[in-house]
Amino acid sequence: MGDVVDDTRTRLVESALRLLREEGLDAVTLRAVGDLTGLSRMAPYRHFADKTALLAALAVRVIVDLSAHVAGAVLEGADRRERLRAFYTSYVEYAMEHRNEYRLVFASEFLIGHHPELERAIDDVMTALGLKTSGGQAASKAGAMALLSTAHGLAELATAGHFAQKGISYEDVIDVLVAP
């Protein structure tokens, strides 16, 4: 029975992702997800308490995609500077190519402490990249958060068009960040 529930939940999240990509965040409703999945309109309510719970599960799914994209790029780097450049570049690329998904992950409805599965997913990404965020020294946590904050700031400015307006690219800014 558990596998069927997990499979149905996964199908619902994948349908939500499809709606988000094709029609935007406003199109992602429990009823629309049920319809797209081919289930009854009430089926999603058996897996998610409300729309915010569905969106939190969808945000976890997006984090998995984002982390795979970033990790793939970072692992190709030969040294710390190349890995750092790959981290920033792949993070911004993902945000530019998947704007709705990226914005969902950092939506204000996901307040810290309310969606532990999303927080765990973000911590897992940072750990996989060798950026420890839980336990350990405060400096390690602060360093990881500094990298994430910088990447997020780059992505926000790039998606809003601020770099283009100044006649530069996000790559120009990344060059400054990773310069020796």
RAZIDA-V250852 format. One record per run of one state. SS is the DSSP state (H for helix, E for strand, C for the rest). FROM is the first residue (numbers start at 0). TO is the last residue. If there is no record, write none. Layout:
SS&FROM&TO ; SS&FROM&TO
This chain:
C&0&0 ; H&1&22 ; C&23&23 ; H&24&26 ; C&27&28 ; H&29&36 ; C&37&41 ; H&42&45 ; C&46&49 ; H&50&74 ; C&75&78 ; H&79&96 ; C&97&97 ; H&98&104 ; C&105&114 ; H&115&127 ; C&128&136 ; H&137&159 ; C&160&160 ; H&161&164 ; C&165&168 ; H&169&177 ; C&178&179
